[in-house]
Amino acid sequence: MLPTIAWAQGSKPMTLEDIKKKLEWVREVEAQDFAFWQRYANMPDQSAFRQGQEWYNPMALVDGGLSPYLPVAKTSESATIDPAALEKAAAYATARETQAFIVYHKGKIRYQRYMDGYTDTSAISSHSWVKTLHGILFGFALSDGKIKSLDEPVDTHITEWKGDPRGKITIRQMLHNTSGIEDADLRNIDPLTNLGLQMVEGSNVTAAVLGHKLKDQPGTAFSHNNVTTQILGLILTRATGVRFDKYLSDKLWRPVGAQRGALRMDKTYNGNVISYCCFLSAPSDWMRVAHLLLKDGKLADGTQLLPVGWVAEMKKGSVPNPNYGLHIWVDAKFEKLRPYIATMPAAFHNTHSEPFAVDDMFYFDGGGKVRIWMSPKLDLIVLRMGFPPPKGMDFDEAFMPNTIIRGIKKR
């Protein structure tokens, strides 16, 4: 039986009879898509970034390798960061609904604080951090010859777009988020015809994302875009012949020694992995990935995992946005108000009160203000996982990393 749901634009909840009337024009197979209606009826507020783990069902499990974690500094060791600076940054994080706050410096974890019962191994949604994993994985696909060039057109793999202007978008433009493809519209309009809602909750995410249209000339405008990332995951799957979750496990998650994680799927049988967002994974495992990037693709034991030079390639921005590389944020020029799309209202921009206090910062950025800041020059990683700050409380992108940087003791 179809669940009772709320329809568009603030209308009253629909009864089963109302739904039946609304669906008279819909093909029988669509009307019987119970999984979609169930997820849609229970869809969390996407702006709150508080999706419960039940929202992830069905899941694709990403196996890891469980190797030793980064070493933790002993209390008896000489501090490399002023303890007062660490406490100041941690207090700022704690007040802003943070579940995990970790600082790595000069080879060791120097500080970690977990709130609300979370630990370094708790499964927490990483939101758009998973986008950066696409940038990493394309380094492997290119090195292994699964794709010939980042500048090849996407219709090499997205054959549905052959003869379509979208097919001439390059993989590089996709990775730079300058594809020109419109982003998903998640407004609560007719859910069966809304491609954005079908992408998030539907049972055919591939059809949903490939139905999105070209909005801008490719390579001319930046848009931090969920549709583009999902298409990149599809390209990886088709180019390698390995489903995204398995490719992620084989190439990255196992080698870095991470524990098992989980990605959403659009349906249980013969389903597609939803790769653009919300990888359930542990704070400690994101520190492993950040350390890999910090060390130019080398594992903690010195083994070169990523192709030599790939991290540097990832950090190269585009003309439309020099502060965004191959699905990772960089600090090429200071922006006090950093938008995700050019048309974003200023009230929703990411606020930077000042430039970062080091000139080589690059970082993971995810919804709910989850961040990992990295500086190879300082051998520094700062991680913040959690929920958005309480309503009315600011979030200064520079405060935590700069407080710690200024507390690093000169030797």
N, C-alpha and C positions, 0 to 999 in steps of 0.2 A: 504494500500500500504506500502511495506517495505521502511524504510527510507534509504537515502544515507548515507553510513558509511565509515570510514577509515579502511582498513584491516591491516594485520600484517607488522611489520618491515619497517615502513617508506614509504610504497607504497602510490600511489595517491588515493584520495577518489574514492570509487567504485560507478559506476552508478547502476541504478536499473537493467539494463541488465546484468551487471557483477555479481550482486548478484544472479540473477536467474540462471545464468550458474553455479555459485559456489554451489548452493543448489540443483542441479539436483539429487545428491545422498542422500539427506537428506529426511527423511520421511515427509510426507505432514504436519503432526501435528507440527513438529519442525519448518518447514518453515513458518507456520502461527502463530508462537509465537510472536505476535506483541509487547506485553508488554516488552519482553526481548530486542527486537531490538530497541525499543524506549529508554529504559534505557541505553542500550549499546551505542547508538549514542550520548547520552547526558551525558555519564559517566564523572564525574569530575576527574581531576588529583588527584589520590589517595595520592600521596606524598605531595600535598599542604595542605591537611586537611581543605579544604574550601568548603565542600559540602553544596549547597543551600538546603533550606527546601523542595523544590519541588522534590529533589532527593529521599526523604523519602517516597514518595507515591508508593503504598498504605501503610497506617500506621495502627499499632495496638496501640490504646490509653491505657495508663496505669493510671488508676484512683488513685488519692491520697486522703488525708484526710484534708488538709488545717488547721492544728492546729497552734497555735502561734509559731513564729520563735524564735530562740535563742535570749536572751536579748542583747541589744546593749548598751555598756557603754556610759554614759553621759559625755559630755565635762567637766562638773564640777567635775567628779570623779578623784581620784588620779590615775595617769597612772601606769600600771604594766609593760609596755615596754617603753623604751626610745623612744620618738617621732622621734628623729633623725634617729634611727635605722629603724623604720617603714617607714619613708620617703625614706631612702636609698634603702630599699628592694623594695618599690613600684616604685621608679624611674627605677630600674633595670627591673622590670616587664613591666612597661609602654613602655620602649624602645624596648621591644621584642614582640610587637603585642599581648599584653594581653587584654582581654575583662573584666575579673573579677579577682580582687585580694582581698582576705579576710583573716583576722587574728583573730582567737579566742584564748583567754587566760583567765584562771581562771574564767570560768563561763559566760563570755560575749564576744561579738564581739568587738574587740578593734580597728579595722581598716578595712575599705572597700573602694575600689576605682573601678569604672567602666568606661570603655572607649567606644568610638564609639556608644554612645546611648544605650548601654546595661545596665541592672539593675540586682538586685539580683534575680528577677523573670523571666528574659529573658530565652527563650528556646535556649540552646547552645548544640552542639554535645559534648558528653563526651568521645567519641572514646573508648579506651579500659578500661575506668573505669567500664564499664558495665560488664567486665569480673569478676571483684571482686564481683559483685552482685551474680554471680553464686556460688562463694564460700560461701557467706552468706546464700543463699537459700538452699544449701545442708545441712546446720546445721538444718534448719527446717525439711527438708525431712527425715533426720536421726532421729531426735527427735520424729517425728510423726510416725515413723515406715514404711515410704514409701520406704525407702531403708534399708537393714539390716546392711550394713557395708560399709565403704569407700573402703574396700579391696575386695569387691565382684567384679567378672568380669563384664565388660560392656555388654556382650552378654545376661545377665539376662534381660536387657531392649532393647538392640540393637540385636534383634533376627536375623536380616539379616546377622549378623556376626557369627552365630552358626557354629561351625566346622571350623572357620577361625582363624588364629593366632591373628588377631586383636581383636577377641572376648574375649581373655584372658587378655587384658589390664584391669587394675583395675580402679575404679573411682578415687582412690587416685592418681594414676599416671596421670590420665587426669587432675585432679585439680592441680597437681604439674607441669603440662606441661612437663612431661617426658613420654608421651604416645608412642613416637616413630613414630607417624603418620606424614607423610609429610605435610608441610604447603601448603597453596594455592599459585599457580603460577599465578600471575596477568599480566604476559607479554602479549602483544597484539598479540597473536597467534590465530589460528582459534577459534572464540568465541563459536561455537556450540559444540566443542569437548574439550575445555579447562575447566576443572572442577573448577578452581579458579574463572574464569570470570562468570561461571554459579552460583557459590556460591554467588558472589557479586550482579549480575544483573539478574540471571535466575529466572524461575518460579517454580523451585523445588529444594530449597536449601538442603533438606534432601538427595535427590538422589546425589546431587553434593558432599556433605561432606562425605557420606558413600562410595563414589567411590574412595576416597583417599587411597593410599597404605601405608603399613608399611615401614618406612625408616630405623629406628634404633630399636634395641632390647628395649622393654619397660622398663623404669626405669633406663636407662643408659645415656641418653642425654637430655639436656634441650632445649626446643624451645618454645618461646612465640608465640603460635600457634592459629590462628583464627579457623581452622578446629576443633581442639580439643574443644574449647569453644562452638562452635555450637552444637557439639555432646553432650556436657554436658547439654545444654539447652533442647535437644531432650530427654535425659535420664530423666530430671526433669519432662517434660511433660508426658512421658509415665509412670513413676513411680507414679506420683501423680494423673494422670487422668485429670489434669488441664493445659490448655495452658500456656506457659511461661509468657506471659504478665499478665494474670489473677492471676497466682500464685505470681508473683512479686508484683502485686497490693495488694492482700489479705494479704500476709505475711510480706511485708516490706513497700511498698510505702504509703499505707493508715496508718498503725500504726505510722510511723514516722511523719505523718502530711504533706507529700509533696504535691505539686500541680500536676496536670495531666502532664504526660510525653508521649513520643511517640517512638515506635520502628518500624523499617521497616518490611514489609512483602514481601514475594516473589510473591504473587498474591492476588487479591482482594477476590475471593471466595474460601473457604476451603484452605486458604493459611497457610503457615508456618511462624512463627515469626523468624526474623533474630536477634539472641540474642548475637552474638559475638562482636558487635561493634555499636557505634554511637547512643546511647540512647539520644534523644532530651530531655533535662531536665534543670532545673534551678540551678544556683550556690548555692542558699540558700538551696536547697534540698540535694545537695551533702554535704553541711555542716551538715545537719541533720544526714545523713548516717555516715559521719566521726565521729560525736559526739557519735553516737551509738557504734561504734567500740572503740573509745577512752575510753568509760565508760564500757567496757567489756560486751556489749550487752544490756545495760540499756538505756531506753528512758530518755529524759530530766527531766521527773517527778519522775524518780527513778524506774519505772516499768521495770522488767526484760523481755525483748522481745526475745532476742536470748537465746538459751540454755546456761546455766552456763558453762563456760570453752570453749565455741566454738571459741571465738576470739583468745584465747591462742592456740587452735588447728590450727586455720588458719595461725598463725604466725610461725609454724614449717616448716622449709625448708626441702629440700631433699638432698641426697648425690650429685647428679649432680649439684644442685644449692642451696646452703644453704641460699641464699638471696631471694628465692622465695618460699612462702608458698602455701596455698590453694587458688590460684588465687589472691594473693596479694604480694606486694614486702616488704621485710624486710631488716634490716641492720645487718646481722649476721657477715659479714666480709667486710673490705674496699676493693672496687674495683675502681681504678682510671678510668678505661674504662669499663663500664658495658654494655655487649651486650644483645640483645634479643635472638640471637641464637649463638651457638659456632662458626659458620663459618662466622659471620658478619664481613665485613671489618672494621678495626679500625676507619676509618673516619666517620662511622655511629654509633659508640658506644655513649653511654651517658657518658658525662665527669663529673667526680667528682674531683674537685681540692683538696679536703681534706675530711677527714671523717666528718660525721655529728657531731655537737657539743654536742650531747646527745646520750646516748648509747641504747635508746629504740625506736628509730625512725622506723616507718613502714609507707607505703605509697601506694597511687593509682598512677599508671603511664599510660598515654594514649598518642596516637599519637599527634603530634603537640606540644609536651612538656607540655601537661596539667598534672598537679600534685596536689595531696593533701598529705601533710606531717603531720604526727600525732605523738605526744609524750605524752603518759599517765603520765610519770614522771613530765613533766612540765605543764600538762593540756593545751596543745597547739595544734592548728590546723592552717595550712597555706595552702590556696587554690590559685591556679593559673589556670584559664581557658582562652583559646584563640587559636591563630594560631601559627605556627612555627615562630621563630625569623626571621627577614629579612636576606636574603642571605648574607653570610659572617660574620654575627654576632654570637658570641659564646653563649652558654647556659650552665652555670655552675650549676649543680644539687645541689651543696652545698650552693651557694651564698645566696639565699633568706632565707631558713630556718636558716642557721647559723648566718646571720646578725641579724635576729630577736631574736634568742636564746641569742646571746651576748648582746642584748639590754634589755633582761628581767631584771628588777630591783630586786635585792635581798631584801627580807623582813626579 
